[in-house]
Amino acid sequence: MMQWDSLLQQVETRLDESSPDSRRLFHGRGRCFEGLEQVCVDSFHPALLVTFFEEHQEEEALCERLWQLAESRGYLGVAAQRRYLKGAPVAWHRGQPLASPVARRGELRFPLTFERQNVGFFLDIEPGRRWLERQVKAQADTENLKLLNLFAFTCAFSAVARAAGDLEVVNVDVNRGVLNRGRENHTFNQLPLKGIKFLQLDALREFNRFDRRGPFQLAVVDPPTRQKGSFDVGEHYGKLLQLLPGCLAERADLLVVMNSPRHSEAHFRELIESADSRFEVVARLPQHPDFPDRDPDAALKMLHVRFHRR
């Protein structure tokens, strides 16, 4: 019988912290909790989302226990996503289904889609969004400040940057659907769209379709580990990094991300520095405390990289 005690204890503790922002309440995927490696629980108040990456006994019992914790704290429903089933279906187990769930981040709201495997907002990349906010504010006096956002997904980085200051943003993704959701994320938060571009392009193969929109003083490169028919971090990341200097400003700050547990931080640093000698890895951003990981090399790797054109 599955023992949920350590999970429930952590969820209850984090619920009592009363953070209004969306957050991960339990992160089993970091392999810090034996027997619970394939379970995660996220708060998208007033919805609670539990994700099962493998089948567990007593999944219904866990949803019931979570509802007992959540209902008294103002939550309206508990949903479960089963990644081990085709299509990663979501079912509402307790309370009432939320027609329009959102991720909350300070004053910003990001509409979610529980009907898809990726709901539309990644919680673990939050240190990167905070880094970008600081960069935009620090460069507020830069003339024609521009951000290149590659593999933009639903363009949360773009929305955060525009909320932080006045700049131009070029969002690039191969998927038109997520770019449309990215545009909606801006309008939903009443962020001006002037100077914000949403380009449906292959970041690597169609580089020459957006490189002339620079030069960019800021860039975010956050690819999926594998994008079928388009991008594989092991095969293509180095090639993309070799192209990037062609559209960067004389000096640029980049957030370069690796989400593959099979590639170590040392390998990632070597990949970046060997792509172009003008790249300097400044620091690895600290892991979000809601995402503890037994092996730092397997965790999400977010590197601040500086470029100097010599």
Secondary structure, 3 states (H helix, E strand, C coil): CCCCHHHHHHHHHHHCCCCCCCEEEEEHHHCCCCCCCCEEEEEECCEEEEEECCCCCCHHHHHHHHHHHHHCCCCCEEEEEECCCCCCCEEEEEECCCCCCEEEECCEEEECCCCCCCCCCCCCCHHHHHHHHHHHHHCCCCCCCEEEEECCCCCHHHHHHHHHCCCEEEEEECCHHHHHHHHHHHHHCCCCCCCEEEEECCCCCCHHHCHHHCCEEEEEECCCCEECCCEEHHHHHHHHHHHHHHHEEEEEEEEEEECCCCCCHHHHHHHHHHHCCCEEEEEECCCCCCCCCCCCCCCCEEEEEEEECC
